[in-house]
Amino acid sequence: MVLKEIKSFWNWLWKSESISSYVIFLVILFIIIKFVFLPGLSLIFGMGLNGLPLAIVESSSMDHHSLLESNSYVLCGYKFAEKKYYNLEEYWNVCGAWYEKNTNITQEQFSSFKFKNGFSKGDIIIIFGKKASNIQLGDVIIFQSGQPTPIIHRVISLNPLETKGDHNPDQLSKKNNYYLDETNIQANQVIGIAVARIPYLGWIKLFLVEHKVLGSIIFIAIIISIALLPSNKSQKV
C-alpha cells in the first residue's frame, strides 16, 4: 500500500505540469542538496558533517584585475585608467613591492603558488578540510573572521598565521581601520584550504542574495512559464 502511494506520488511529481508539482519538486531537490549532497561532499573533503565543502567568493579581494573604485580602476591600491587583467608578471610589477617589503615571498615563489592568478567574485571555491599545522606558505585558506561571512585569502606567513587578499593594498587589521584582523589567525579559526575553482557559477546565488525582490520575481516567472509550456502528453483522437 505504501509503495503504491509512493509510486503514485512520484508519477504525479514527474509527469504533472501543474505549478504545485514544480514547486514541490524544487523543494525536494533543495532538501536533497542541502541535507544529503552537501553533507556527503563535506565528509569526502574532510570537513565533517557540519563543514563547508563549497564557498562562493563574495568579494574581489583575490582578483587580479584593476577594478572600478570611485572614478578610477584600482589594483593593490594603485590607480589605472581602465579595467585590465594582469598576468603574473604584470601583477608582480604592480603588487610585488608589498610582498618584498613585508614578507620573504619572492616572485619565483609566488609563481609556484596555487591560484597564482587569483580568482574573481562569483567563483565557487572547493574547500578541503586541513589542520592549521599542515598549511603551507601560499595556500589559499578560508577562515572564520568573527563576521557572518568567512574570509578566503592567501597565506603569507606561517608563524604567526597571516593572510592577505591578492587584490588588496594591505592586510586587513584593526590598525588599518578594518573590522577584522588577518595578521594573527588562530588554528580554531581555520575552516579549510582551497583546492579547486569553478568560475562564475556562484553569481546565481549572489544575484538572488543581492537582489532579493528581483530574484524572487524571476524565480516565480520561471515556474509559471514552465507550467504554461505546451503539454507533451499524447492526445486522444
Buried (B, 14 or more C-beta within 10 A) or exposed (E): EEEEEEEEEEEEBEEBBEBEBBEBEEEEEEEEEEEEEBBEBBEEBBBEEEBBBBBBBBBBBBBBBBBEEEEEBBBBEEEBEEEEBBEBEEBBEBBBEBBEEBBEBEBEBBEEBBBBBBBBBBBBBBBBBBEBEEBEBBBBBBBBBEEEEBBBBBBBBEEEBBBBBBBBBBBBBEEEEBEBBBBEBEEEBBBBBBBEBEEEEBBEBBBBEEEEEEBEEEEEEEBEEEBEEEEEEEEEE
